[in-house]
Every structure is written in C-alpha cells, then in structure tokens.
C-alpha cells in the first residue's frame, strides 16, 4: 500500500527543486502522483511550488473531482488525469515552464535528435503538442497524439509536461530536456549544431530501444523518420543562418557607409575651418605688412623733411644775419621795414 504522507513529502521536495531551478515562477506548474486506481495526489492552485507542505496537497479522483484537501485543486489536473488514463504504467506527472525548453515551445521549434548521447538514450523524440487554452478538457486532449510515443513533450506556447514511474523520474526528464535546450541555444550562437555520424546515430538508437525493448522493424522506421526530420531541421537552420548572415552583412555595410560619410563630413568641416583660419592669418599678416610699409615711408619722409627743414632754417638764419648787419651799416633800410623787436635784456 502506498504511504500517502511520504508521497506528499516527495511532491513537496520536487516542488522545491522545480522552483530552485527556475522552472516554475510564482505559482506556476503542478505535480501529481497516482496512489491508487481512483486517487491522485495533486498540488493545489495558486500555490508556489517552492514552499509546499504535505498539508497543501489535494486529492482528486480519476473523473476530476476533488475528494480531499483544504486547498482548491489545480484546473490543469485534467491534463495529468488524461495521461494516467492513456498510460497505465505512469504513476507521476510534472508540468512546469523550464525557460530554455519553453523557448522552443514558444518558437514551435522541433528539438533536434542525435546530438547528445544521454539525451538520445533517455528522451528520444520530443514532440510539440498543439496550443490550447489551459485548464479544460480540450487542453488535456492535446497530448493524445504523442502520449504513447514519448515520456515528455513540449506544450506549444506554454511549457513542458513529463511523466514516469515515480515523481523523481518524471522530474528528471524535464531537467534533462531543459539542459539540452540550453546547450542547443548556446551551440547555435557559437555557429551551428553538429550531429553525430550515421553509424553513431544507429548505435544510440540501438541503446535507447534496447532499454525499452522495441521491435527492430519499428526502430528502423523511427530511424528513417528521425533522419528525415533532422535533415529538415538542418535545412531550416541553414536557410535561417544564411538569411541572418545576409542581414548582418547588410547592416555592417550600411554602418560602414554611414561612418565613411560622417568621416568625410568631419574632414570637410576641419578643412574648411583650417582654410578660414589660414585666410584670416594671411589677411592679418598682409595688413601688418602694409602698415609696416606705410610706417617705413612715413619715417623716410620725416627724415627727408627734417633734412630740408634743417637746411632751410640754416639758410634763413644766415641770410637774416647778413641782412641785419648790412642794414645796420647803411643806417636803415631804403624801404619802410620793421626791424625785429629786441627781447628784454638784449641789445639791438
């Protein structure tokens, strides 16, 4: 007989791990464990998964009716119940929103296969269920096309749902998938995702299908489908990569043209300023040269004038002296002349 209290403690532990990993923000996600033919333990609505206690866990029957618990059951419990109805081997379901895997779900981007051995062996193909508004039976029915083919799937524009024989195992698939999606995103940023060779792909498939006892003919069909899907994904990545490279190249060319144009304008501005400054300096030098020439001519003319004035003054003085001596001896001028008046204290 299942120990319900211990199972509730296990649910709380997985809730803490989901919250610590960032797979469920606030009250996101839900966890369930089937403990009998008609009883399922389930996390309640509006409850953070990182702080659950056993008393928080509700009990619902397989019809979706809450039969125990002080808190209200999650409306997404119908998704869990549908998985239990379709798969008798499943005992636990984990639904959450791991960021890297949910990014693929939002982009509706298929998860490539045959890249990492551990992922190929433990997960295999990860399908994408169509989008439906969460909470109702229509949402629960979106898993029907894939529930028998995989133990984990992406829910388009929503998150992930994984399931297994124990709550720990159900959680493992989610953690493995999100780590794988993170590696894919980082690898794509570095360049491109490299697949293992064809022979190694077959070896990985053999390991996976031996683990789950698949029929060899079924394995071959799955391998052929997987190779076809991988080629489609590779072609899509290649096409997107070429388009992105062309876009980046175009942006770079436009940036270079802009830089070149700005540099040319800057050079022209600097050259114009330099020419204006040179013209100003030349004009100032020219004016100073002209002023210097004028000053030189002025000094030269002053020297000439000084010479002339000096000579004329000497001549006049000499002439006046002789004249006065002559007039004095002659007893006065023949014409009425006024002799210069003597200054005080001097003799005529």
C-alpha positions as a Markdown table, in Angstrom:
| # | Residue | x | y | z |
|---|---|---|---|---|
| 1 | Unk | 0.0 | 0.0 | 0.0 |
| 2 | Unk | 1.2 | 3.5 | -0.9 |
| 3 | Unk | 2.3 | 5.7 | 2.0 |
| 4 | Unk | 0.3 | 8.9 | 1.1 |
| 5 | Unk | 2.1 | 11.2 | 3.6 |
| 6 | Unk | 5.5 | 10.1 | 2.3 |
| 7 | Unk | 4.4 | 10.6 | -1.3 |
| 8 | Unk | 3.2 | 14.1 | -0.3 |
| 9 | Unk | 6.7 | 14.9 | 1.1 |
| 10 | Unk | 8.2 | 13.7 | -2.2 |
| 11 | Unk | 5.9 | 16.0 | -4.1 |
| 12 | Unk | 7.0 | 18.9 | -1.9 |
| 13 | Unk | 10.7 | 18.1 | -2.5 |
| 14 | Unk | 10.3 | 18.0 | -6.3 |
| 15 | Unk | 8.3 | 21.3 | -6.0 |
| 16 | Unk | 11.3 | 22.9 | -4.2 |
| 17 | Unk | 13.7 | 21.6 | -6.9 |
| 18 | Unk | 11.5 | 22.9 | -9.7 |
| 19 | Unk | 11.3 | 26.3 | -8.0 |
| 20 | Unk | 15.0 | 26.4 | -7.3 |
| 21 | Unk | 15.9 | 25.6 | -10.9 |
| 22 | Unk | 13.7 | 28.4 | -12.2 |
| 23 | Unk | 11.3 | 26.0 | -13.9 |
| 24 | Unk | 8.2 | 27.5 | -12.1 |
| 25 | Unk | 7.8 | 31.2 | -11.3 |
| 26 | Unk | 5.4 | 32.2 | -8.5 |
| 27 | Unk | 2.5 | 29.7 | -8.6 |
| 28 | Unk | 3.4 | 28.2 | -12.0 |
| 29 | Unk | 3.3 | 24.4 | -12.6 |
| 30 | Unk | 1.8 | 21.4 | -11.0 |
| 31 | Unk | 2.8 | 18.0 | -9.8 |
| 32 | Unk | 0.8 | 14.8 | -9.3 |
| 33 | Unk | 1.2 | 11.2 | -8.2 |
| 34 | Unk | -1.3 | 8.4 | -8.7 |
| 35 | Unk | -1.6 | 6.5 | -5.5 |
| 36 | Unk | -4.5 | 4.1 | -6.4 |
| 37 | Unk | -6.8 | 3.1 | -9.2 |
| 38 | Unk | -9.0 | 6.1 | -8.5 |
| 39 | Unk | -6.9 | 8.5 | -6.4 |
| 40 | Unk | -4.4 | 11.1 | -7.5 |
| 41 | Unk | -2.4 | 13.4 | -5.2 |
| 42 | Unk | -2.0 | 16.9 | -6.8 |
| 43 | Unk | -0.6 | 20.3 | -6.0 |
| 44 | Unk | -3.2 | 23.0 | -5.4 |
| 45 | Unk | -3.9 | 26.1 | -7.4 |
| 46 | Unk | -2.3 | 29.5 | -6.6 |
| 47 | Unk | 0.5 | 27.9 | -4.5 |
| 48 | Unk | 4.2 | 28.4 | -5.0 |
| 49 | Unk | 5.9 | 25.1 | -5.6 |
| 50 | Unk | 9.0 | 26.1 | -3.7 |
| 51 | Unk | 7.2 | 26.3 | -0.4 |
| 52 | Unk | 4.7 | 23.4 | -0.3 |
| 53 | Unk | 3.9 | 21.4 | 2.8 |
| 54 | Unk | 2.2 | 18.0 | 2.8 |
| 55 | Unk | -1.0 | 19.6 | 4.2 |
| 56 | Unk | -1.2 | 21.7 | 0.9 |
| 57 | Unk | -1.5 | 18.6 | -1.3 |
| 58 | Unk | -5.1 | 17.8 | -2.6 |
| 59 | Unk | -6.6 | 14.5 | -3.6 |
| 60 | Unk | -8.7 | 14.1 | -6.8 |
| 61 | Unk | -10.4 | 11.1 | -8.3 |
| 62 | Unk | -10.0 | 10.0 | -11.9 |
| 63 | Unk | -13.1 | 11.9 | -13.0 |
| 64 | Unk | -11.5 | 15.2 | -11.9 |
| 65 | Unk | -13.4 | 15.7 | -8.7 |
| 66 | Unk | -11.6 | 16.9 | -5.6 |
| 67 | Unk | -12.2 | 14.4 | -2.7 |
| 68 | Unk | -9.7 | 15.7 | -0.1 |
| 69 | Unk | -7.5 | 18.7 | 0.8 |
| 70 | Unk | -8.0 | 22.1 | 2.4 |
| 71 | Unk | -6.9 | 24.0 | -0.7 |
| 72 | Unk | -8.5 | 24.0 | -4.2 |
| 73 | Unk | -7.2 | 21.7 | -6.8 |
| 74 | Unk | -5.5 | 23.0 | -9.9 |
| 75 | Unk | -7.6 | 23.2 | -13.1 |
| 76 | Unk | -4.7 | 21.7 | -15.0 |
| 77 | Unk | -5.2 | 18.5 | -13.1 |
| 78 | Unk | -7.3 | 17.3 | -16.1 |
| 79 | Unk | -4.0 | 17.2 | -18.2 |
| 80 | Unk | -2.5 | 14.8 | -15.6 |
| 81 | Unk | -5.6 | 12.6 | -15.4 |
| 82 | Unk | -5.7 | 12.2 | -19.2 |
| 83 | Unk | -2.1 | 10.9 | -19.2 |
| 84 | Unk | -2.9 | 8.4 | -16.4 |
| 85 | Unk | -5.9 | 7.2 | -18.4 |
| 86 | Unk | -3.8 | 6.7 | -21.5 |
| 87 | Unk | -0.8 | 5.2 | -19.8 |
| 88 | Unk | -1.3 | 2.6 | -17.0 |
| 89 | Unk | 2.4 | 2.4 | -16.4 |
| 90 | Unk | 2.6 | 6.1 | -15.5 |
| 91 | Unk | 2.5 | 7.0 | -11.8 |
| 92 | Unk | 3.6 | 10.7 | -11.7 |
| 93 | Unk | 3.2 | 13.8 | -13.9 |
| 94 | Unk | 5.2 | 17.0 | -13.7 |
| 95 | Unk | 4.1 | 20.1 | -15.6 |
| 96 | Unk | 6.2 | 23.4 | -15.5 |
| 97 | Unk | 7.8 | 26.1 | -17.6 |
| 98 | Unk | 11.6 | 25.5 | -17.8 |
| 99 | Unk | 12.9 | 28.6 | -19.7 |
| 100 | Unk | 15.1 | 27.0 | -22.4 |
| 101 | Unk | 12.7 | 24.2 | -23.3 |
| 102 | Unk | 9.7 | 26.6 | -23.2 |
| 103 | Unk | 11.6 | 28.9 | -25.6 |
| 104 | Unk | 11.5 | 26.0 | -28.1 |
| 105 | Unk | 7.8 | 25.6 | -27.3 |
| 106 | Unk | 7.1 | 29.3 | -27.9 |
| 107 | Unk | 9.1 | 29.2 | -31.2 |
| 108 | Unk | 7.4 | 25.9 | -32.0 |
| 109 | Unk | 10.9 | 24.7 | -33.0 |
| 110 | Unk | 11.4 | 20.9 | -33.2 |
| 111 | Unk | 14.0 | 19.5 | -30.8 |
| 112 | Unk | 16.9 | 18.1 | -32.9 |
| 113 | Unk | 17.9 | 14.5 | -32.2 |
| 114 | Unk | 21.3 | 12.7 | -32.3 |
| 115 | Unk | 23.3 | 15.5 | -30.8 |
| 116 | Unk | 24.0 | 14.4 | -27.2 |
| 117 | Unk | 24.2 | 10.7 | -26.3 |
| 118 | Unk | 22.5 | 11.0 | -22.9 |
| 119 | Unk | 19.5 | 12.9 | -24.4 |
| 120 | Unk | 19.1 | 10.4 | -27.2 |
| 121 | Unk | 19.2 | 7.4 | -24.9 |
| 122 | Unk | 16.9 | 8.8 | -22.1 |
| 123 | Unk | 14.5 | 11.1 | -24.0 |
| 124 | Unk | 14.5 | 10.3 | -27.7 |
| 125 | Unk | 12.0 | 12.3 | -29.8 |
| 126 | Unk | 10.3 | 15.2 | -28.0 |
| 127 | Unk | 7.1 | 16.2 | -29.8 |
| 128 | Unk | 5.3 | 19.5 | -29.7 |
| 129 | Unk | 1.6 | 19.4 | -28.7 |
| 130 | Unk | -0.7 | 22.0 | -30.3 |
| 131 | Unk | -1.7 | 25.0 | -28.4 |
| 132 | Unk | -5.0 | 25.1 | -26.4 |
| 133 | Unk | -6.2 | 27.4 | -23.6 |
| 134 | Unk | -5.0 | 25.8 | -20.4 |
| 135 | Unk | -7.5 | 24.3 | -17.9 |
| 136 | Unk | -10.2 | 22.5 | -19.8 |
| 137 | Unk | -10.5 | 19.0 | -21.3 |
| 138 | Unk | -9.6 | 20.4 | -24.8 |
| 139 | Unk | -6.2 | 21.4 | -23.3 |
| 140 | Unk | -5.8 | 17.9 | -21.8 |
| 141 | Unk | -6.6 | 16.3 | -25.2 |
| 142 | Unk | -3.7 | 18.0 | -26.9 |
| 143 | Unk | -1.3 | 15.3 | -25.5 |
| 144 | Unk | -3.3 | 12.4 | -27.1 |
| 145 | Unk | -1.3 | 12.1 | -30.4 |
| 146 | Unk | 2.0 | 11.8 | -28.6 |
| 147 | Unk | 1.4 | 10.3 | -25.1 |
| 148 | Unk | 2.3 | 6.8 | -26.2 |
| 149 | Unk | 5.4 | 7.8 | -28.1 |
| 150 | Unk | 7.3 | 9.8 | -25.5 |
| 151 | Unk | 7.6 | 10.5 | -21.8 |
| 152 | Unk | 8.0 | 14.2 | -22.3 |
| 153 | Unk | 6.6 | 16.8 | -24.7 |
| 154 | Unk | 6.5 | 20.5 | -25.3 |
| 155 | Unk | 3.2 | 22.3 | -25.0 |
| 156 | Unk | 3.1 | 24.9 | -27.7 |
| 157 | Unk | 3.3 | 28.5 | -26.2 |
| 158 | Unk | 3.1 | 27.1 | -22.7 |
| 159 | Unk | 5.7 | 24.8 | -21.3 |
| 160 | Unk | 6.5 | 21.1 | -20.8 |
| 161 | Unk | 4.9 | 18.0 | -19.4 |
| 162 | Unk | 6.8 | 14.9 | -18.4 |
| 163 | Unk | 5.7 | 11.7 | -16.8 |
| 164 | Unk | 7.2 | 8.5 | -15.4 |
| 165 | Unk | 7.1 | 5.6 | -12.9 |
| 166 | Unk | 8.0 | 7.9 | -10.0 |
| 167 | Unk | 7.8 | 11.6 | -9.3 |
| 168 | Unk | 11.6 | 11.8 | -9.3 |
| 169 | Unk | 11.8 | 10.1 | -12.7 |
| 170 | Unk | 9.1 | 12.4 | -14.1 |
| 171 | Unk | 11.1 | 15.4 | -12.9 |
| 172 | Unk | 14.3 | 14.0 | -14.4 |
| 173 | Unk | 13.0 | 14.2 | -18.0 |
| 174 | Unk | 12.2 | 17.9 | -17.6 |
| 175 | Unk | 15.6 | 18.7 | -16.2 |
| 176 | Unk | 17.4 | 16.8 | -18.9 |
| 177 | Unk | 15.3 | 18.4 | -21.6 |
| 178 | Unk | 15.9 | 22.0 | -20.4 |
| 179 | Unk | 19.7 | 21.4 | -20.0 |
| 180 | Unk | 19.7 | 20.0 | -23.6 |
| 181 | Unk | 17.8 | 23.0 | -25.0 |
| 182 | Unk | 20.2 | 25.4 | -23.2 |
| 183 | Unk | 23.1 | 23.6 | -24.9 |
| 184 | Unk | 21.4 | 23.8 | -28.3 |
| 185 | Unk | 20.8 | 27.5 | -28.0 |
| 186 | Unk | 24.4 | 28.2 | -26.9 |
| 187 | Unk | 25.8 | 26.0 | -29.7 |
| 188 | Unk | 23.6 | 27.8 | -32.3 |
| 189 | Unk | 25.1 | 31.1 | -31.0 |
| 190 | Unk | 28.6 | 29.8 | -31.5 |
| 191 | Unk | 28.0 | 28.6 | -35.0 |
| 192 | Unk | 25.8 | 25.6 | -35.8 |
| 193 | Unk | 24.7 | 22.3 | -34.2 |
| 194 | Unk | 26.8 | 19.4 | -35.3 |
| 195 | Unk | 25.2 | 16.0 | -35.5 |
| 196 | Unk | 26.9 | 12.7 | -34.9 |
| 197 | Unk | 27.5 | 10.5 | -37.9 |
| 198 | Unk | 25.0 | 8.0 | -39.3 |
| 199 | Unk | 26.7 | 4.9 | -37.8 |
| 200 | Unk | 26.8 | 6.5 | -34.4 |
| 201 | Unk | 23.2 | 7.5 | -34.7 |
| 202 | Unk | 22.2 | 3.9 | -35.2 |
| 203 | Unk | 24.3 | 2.9 | -32.1 |
| 204 | Unk | 22.5 | 5.5 | -30.0 |
| 205 | Unk | 19.1 | 4.3 | -31.3 |
| 206 | Unk | 20.0 | 0.7 | -30.5 |
| 207 | Unk | 20.9 | 1.7 | -26.9 |
| 208 | Unk | 17.6 | 3.5 | -26.5 |
| 209 | Unk | 15.4 | 0.9 | -27.9 |
| 210 | Unk | 17.1 | -2.0 | -26.2 |
| 211 | Unk | 16.4 | -0.2 | -22.9 |
| 212 | Unk | 12.7 | -0.1 | -23.8 |
| 213 | Unk | 12.5 | -3.4 | -25.7 |
| 214 | Unk | 11.3 | -2.0 | -29.1 |
| 215 | Unk | 10.8 | -4.2 | -32.2 |
| 216 | Unk | 13.8 | -3.8 | -34.6 |
| 217 | Unk | 11.5 | -3.1 | -37.6 |
| 218 | Unk | 9.8 | -0.3 | -35.6 |
| 219 | Unk | 13.3 | 1.0 | -34.8 |
| 220 | Unk | 14.2 | 1.2 | -38.5 |
| 221 | Unk | 11.1 | 3.1 | -39.3 |
| 222 | Unk | 11.7 | 5.5 | -36.5 |
| 223 | Unk | 15.3 | 6.0 | -37.6 |
| 224 | Unk | 14.2 | 6.8 | -41.1 |
| 225 | Unk | 11.7 | 9.3 | -39.9 |
| 226 | Unk | 14.2 | 10.8 | -37.5 |
| 227 | Unk | 16.8 | 11.3 | -40.3 |
| 228 | Unk | 14.2 | 13.0 | -42.5 |
| 229 | Unk | 13.2 | 15.3 | -39.7 |
| 230 | Unk | 16.8 | 16.1 | -38.9 |
| 231 | Unk | 17.5 | 17.0 | -42.5 |
| 232 | Unk | 14.5 | 19.3 | -42.5 |
| 233 | Unk | 15.7 | 21.0 | -39.3 |
| 234 | Unk | 19.2 | 21.3 | -40.7 |
| 235 | Unk | 17.9 | 22.8 | -43.9 |
| 236 | Unk | 15.8 | 25.3 | -41.9 |
| 237 | Unk | 18.8 | 26.3 | -39.7 |
| 238 | Unk | 21.0 | 26.6 | -42.8 |
| 239 | Unk | 18.4 | 28.8 | -44.5 |
| 240 | Unk | 17.9 | 30.9 | -41.4 |
| 241 | Unk | 21.6 | 31.2 | -40.9 |
| 242 | Unk | 22.2 | 32.4 | -44.5 |
| 243 | Unk | 19.4 | 34.9 | -44.1 |
| 244 | Unk | 20.8 | 36.1 | -40.8 |
| 245 | Unk | 24.3 | 36.4 | -42.3 |
| 246 | Unk | 23.0 | 38.5 | -45.2 |
| 247 | Unk | 21.1 | 40.7 | -42.8 |
| 248 | Unk | 24.2 | 41.2 | -40.6 |
| 249 | Unk | 26.4 | 41.9 | -43.7 |
| 250 | Unk | 23.9 | 44.4 | -45.0 |
| 251 | Unk | 23.8 | 46.2 | -41.6 |
| 252 | Unk | 27.6 | 46.2 | -41.5 |
| 253 | Unk | 27.8 | 47.7 | -45.0 |
| 254 | Unk | 25.2 | 50.4 | -44.0 |
| 255 | Unk | 27.2 | 51.1 | -40.9 |
| 256 | Unk | 30.4 | 51.5 | -42.8 |
| 257 | Unk | 28.8 | 53.8 | -45.3 |
| 258 | Unk | 27.5 | 55.9 | -42.5 |
| 259 | Unk | 30.9 | 56.0 | -40.8 |
| 260 | Unk | 32.6 | 56.9 | -44.1 |
| 261 | Unk | 30.0 | 59.7 | -44.8 |
| 262 | Unk | 30.4 | 61.1 | -41.3 |
| 263 | Unk | 34.2 | 60.9 | -41.5 |
| 264 | Unk | 34.1 | 62.8 | -44.9 |
| 265 | Unk | 31.9 | 65.5 | -43.5 |
| 266 | Unk | 34.1 | 65.8 | -40.5 |
| 267 | Unk | 37.2 | 66.1 | -42.7 |
| 268 | Unk | 35.5 | 68.7 | -44.8 |
| 269 | Unk | 34.5 | 70.6 | -41.7 |
| 270 | Unk | 38.0 | 70.5 | -40.3 |
| 271 | Unk | 39.5 | 71.5 | -43.7 |
| 272 | Unk | 37.0 | 74.4 | -44.0 |
| 273 | Unk | 37.9 | 75.7 | -40.6 |
| 274 | Unk | 41.6 | 75.4 | -41.3 |
| 275 | Unk | 41.2 | 77.3 | -44.6 |
| 276 | Unk | 39.2 | 80.0 | -42.9 |
| 277 | Unk | 41.9 | 80.3 | -40.2 |
| 278 | Unk | 44.7 | 80.4 | -42.8 |
| 279 | Unk | 42.9 | 83.1 | -44.7 |
| 280 | Unk | 42.4 | 85.1 | -41.5 |
| 281 | Unk | 46.1 | 84.8 | -40.6 |
| 282 | Unk | 47.2 | 85.7 | -44.2 |
| 283 | Unk | 44.9 | 88.8 | -44.2 |
| 284 | Unk | 46.3 | 89.9 | -40.8 |
| 285 | Unk | 49.9 | 89.4 | -42.0 |
| 286 | Unk | 49.1 | 91.3 | -45.2 |
| 287 | Unk | 47.6 | 94.2 | -43.3 |
| 288 | Unk | 50.6 | 94.3 | -40.9 |
| 289 | Unk | 53.0 | 94.3 | -43.9 |
| 290 | Unk | 51.1 | 97.2 | -45.5 |
| 291 | Unk | 51.1 | 99.1 | -42.2 |
| 292 | Unk | 54.8 | 98.5 | -41.8 |
| 293 | Unk | 55.4 | 99.7 | -45.4 |
| 294 | Unk | 53.4 | 102.9 | -44.7 |
| 295 | Unk | 55.3 | 103.4 | -41.4 |
| 296 | Unk | 58.6 | 103.0 | -43.3 |
| 297 | Unk | 57.6 | 105.5 | -45.9 |
| 298 | Unk | 56.4 | 107.9 | -43.2 |
| 299 | Unk | 59.7 | 107.6 | -41.3 |
| 300 | Unk | 61.6 | 108.0 | -44.6 |
| 301 | Unk | 59.6 | 111.1 | -45.5 |
| 302 | Unk | 60.1 | 112.5 | -42.0 |
| 303 | Unk | 63.9 | 112.1 | -42.3 |
| 304 | Unk | 63.8 | 113.9 | -45.7 |
| 305 | Unk | 61.6 | 116.6 | -44.2 |
| 306 | Unk | 63.9 | 117.0 | -41.3 |
| 307 | Unk | 66.9 | 117.4 | -43.6 |
| 308 | Unk | 65.1 | 120.0 | -45.7 |
| 309 | Unk | 63.9 | 122.0 | -42.7 |
| 310 | Unk | 67.3 | 122.0 | -41.2 |
| 311 | Unk | 68.9 | 123.2 | -44.4 |
| 312 | Unk | 66.3 | 125.9 | -44.9 |
| 313 | Unk | 66.5 | 127.1 | -41.4 |
| 314 | Unk | 70.2 | 127.4 | -41.5 |
| 315 | Unk | 70.0 | 129.3 | -44.8 |
| 316 | Unk | 67.3 | 131.7 | -43.4 |
| 317 | Unk | 69.2 | 132.3 | -40.3 |
| 318 | Unk | 72.4 | 133.0 | -42.2 |
| 319 | Unk | 70.6 | 135.3 | -44.6 |
| 320 | Unk | 68.8 | 137.2 | -41.9 |
| 321 | Unk | 72.1 | 137.8 | -40.0 |
| 322 | Unk | 73.8 | 139.2 | -43.1 |
| 323 | Unk | 70.8 | 141.3 | -43.8 |
| 324 | Unk | 70.7 | 142.9 | -40.4 |
| 325 | Unk | 74.4 | 143.6 | -40.5 |
| 326 | Unk | 74.1 | 145.3 | -43.8 |
| 327 | Unk | 71.1 | 147.4 | -42.8 |
| 328 | Unk | 72.9 | 148.5 | -39.6 |
| 329 | Unk | 75.9 | 149.8 | -41.5 |
| 330 | Unk | 73.7 | 151.5 | -44.1 |
| 331 | Unk | 71.8 | 153.5 | -41.5 |
| 332 | Unk | 68.5 | 151.7 | -42.1 |
| 333 | Unk | 66.6 | 150.1 | -44.9 |
| 334 | Unk | 65.7 | 152.0 | -48.1 |
| 335 | Unk | 62.2 | 150.9 | -47.7 |
| 336 | Unk | 60.0 | 151.2 | -44.6 |
| 337 | Unk | 60.9 | 148.0 | -42.8 |
| 338 | Unk | 60.1 | 147.0 | -39.3 |
| 339 | Unk | 63.1 | 145.5 | -37.7 |
| 340 | Unk | 62.6 | 142.6 | -35.2 |
| 341 | Unk | 62.0 | 143.8 | -31.7 |
| 342 | Unk | 64.7 | 143.0 | -29.3 |
| 343 | Unk | 63.7 | 140.8 | -26.3 |
| 344 | Unk | 64.1 | 142.2 | -22.8 |
| 345 | Unk | 67.7 | 142.5 | -21.6 |
| 346 | Unk | 69.2 | 142.2 | -25.1 |
| 347 | Unk | 70.9 | 144.7 | -27.3 |
| 348 | Unk | 69.7 | 145.7 | -30.8 |
